[in-house]
Amino acid sequence: MDPQTVTLVRTSWKSVAGIAPQAAALFYQNLFAADPALKPLFRGDMEQQGAKLMQMIGAAVGKLNDLDTLVPILQGLARRHVDYGVKDAHYDTVGGALLQTLGQGLGPAFTPDVKAAWTSVYGVMAGVMRDAAKA
């Protein structure tokens, strides 16, 4: 990943992290609106789930310059998600919900360059996870 992409993602994530509970709730709202069939995959307390989501994204954003560490983490996450019922097509739905949430949370700061950076980063991470899920 090029340094400009990493910088844009990290900088914009700092703004989202400041509203993490609201961003997580918005993400799940967007996700379930995009595909209501995904809702049964999420069991338990959604606030806790949202906190875990925000922690995981934050950790991944923090490791964008350390792919040797990040890739195995994403691979393990993907293997666990298979057990939860996650399918390959769900990665596209999640990516769409993530971008929508970022756009809503960042407002005018979600510039075309920021959107492109997030699209690129999510594409790399989802690709790693998809490959691991198939293995």
URZI-V752378 format. One record per run of one state. SS is the DSSP state (alpha for helix, beta for strand, coil for the rest). FROM is the first residue (numbers start at 1). TO is the last residue. If there is no record, write none. Layout:
ss:SS from:FROM to:TO
ss:SS from:FROM to:TO
This chain:
ss:coil from:1 to:2
ss:alpha from:3 to:17
ss:coil from:18 to:19
ss:alpha from:20 to:34
ss:coil from:35 to:35
ss:alpha from:36 to:41
ss:coil from:42 to:45
ss:alpha from:46 to:62
ss:coil from:63 to:66
ss:alpha from:67 to:84
ss:coil from:85 to:89
ss:alpha from:90 to:109
ss:coil from:110 to:111
ss:alpha from:112 to:134
ss:coil from:135 to:135
